Amino acid sequence: MKGDKIPDEGHLIRSVPFSKLRKADGTDDVIGILPEAFAMRDVDSYLSATWLEHFAGSDQQKVTAAVHTLRNSSLKISPKSGFARGKAGDIRTACSARGHSVRIVHEPEPDNDAHAAVRRYPRDELELYEVLATGAWSHWFLNADIP
């Protein structure tokens, strides 16, 4: 339900443009996610994600449904884009360790009923973003991996 807290066991998926994917030196081979993928835009008041457990089915079916929802949303998902997957409790813990008490809540949008907002999320915390990119949000996959 709108405004409900996403439980610690819940998972979030965040779209990551190709420019914010970490690549092997001198190639387009993706090896991870850059910390900048977790920075909010100036116009945003929260970090946007999609709640995986909102969808039904097996884990893979949920991931596929989430990606399809994001592809059909107002986001620009290119064939070379990627997605970061993180556990809500791990994200809260990483933020808390740096003094930020974030709230992760279900906030449906017209084009994404599974939309989640990470509220009270800090701006300009590159060290935190690096921790998220290499820890709590470090599970990633490419758009091209999902049919």
N, C-alpha and C positions, 0 to 999 in steps of 0.2 A: 504494500500500500504506500502511496505517496508520503514521503517524509519519514518512513520507517528506517531505522538504523540497519545498515547491512551488517550481518553478524561477522564476527572474526573469522569464521570458517568460510565465508563467502569469497568469491573471486571476482576481480574486475579485469576488464579488457580495455586497453586504451589504444587508439589508432596512433601510429607513428609514421609520419611522412618519410620517404626515402632519404631526404636530406638530414634526418635526425637518427638514422641508423648508423651504427659503428661499422666501418668497412675495413677489410684487410688492407695493408699498405699498398697503394697504387692500383687497387682493383675495386670492383663493385661487389665483391663477395662480402656479404653481411656476416658479422661476427658478434653483434650485440646491439645495444641501444646507447645512444649518447645521452648524457645527463640533461641536455637541453630539451629532450622529449617530455620532460616533466615540469617545465617552466610554464606558468600561466601567461597567456597573452594579456596585454595591458587592459583590454576591454572586458576580461573575464573576472568574476568575483569568486570562482571556485575552479577546481580541476575536474574536467569532465571525463567520464568513463562509462562503461556498460557493465551491468551486473549479470554475470554468467548464469547464476542459479535461477534467474527469472525465467529462463527457458527450460523446456522439458526434454527428457531423453538422457542418453548416455553423455559422458563428458564430451566426446567428439561431436555429438549431435548439438549440444549446447554451444560449443565453440563455433560450429558451422552456422547455427542460427544467429548467433551474435554478429558474426562477420557479415552475413547476408543483411542483417538489419542495418549495420553501419554502412555497407555499400549502398543501400537504398535510402540513406539519410541525406541530409544536406552537406555532410562532410565530403571532402574531396579525397577519395581513396583511389590511388593510382595502382596499376598492376605491380609496381615496385615497392609499394608501401608495406609496412609491417604492423604487427600488433604486439603490445606488451601485455603480459598476464601477471597479475599479482594477487596475493591473498590479503584480504582486508585487514586482518589482525597484524600481519607483517608490515603493512603500510602504516598502520597506526603506531606500531612499536617503533619503527624507524623515525617517524616524525616526532614522537614523544621523546625519544633519546636526544633530540636536538631542541627540545623545549616547546614543541608545537602540539597542541591538543586538537587534532583534526576530528571532524565528524564526517562519516561516510554514510550517506543517506540515499535512498531510492527516490529519484525525482523524474518521473516519466516526462517525456517530451512528445510532441505530436508525431514525430517520425522515429522515435525510439522509446518504446514503452519500458524498456529495461535500463534506461538512462540512470546513472548514479552521479552524485556530486560529492567531491571531497571538499568539504567546507572548512573554513579557518585554515586554509592551506597557505603556507608562506610564499612570498615573492622573493626573488633574488637570493636564493639559498643554494648556490651551486654545489656546495659540499653535500647537502641533503639530497639533491637531485642525483648526484653521483652514487650515493648510498642506495637510493631507490633503483637506479639503472643497473647496479651490479648485485643487488640483493633482492628486496621485496618485489620489484617489477622485472627481474632479470630473465624470466621465462618469456621467450619471444618466438614468433613464427612469422612467415611472410604471407602476404595476401595471396600470392600465387600458389601457396600450399593448400589453400581451401577451395574446393570446386564451386 
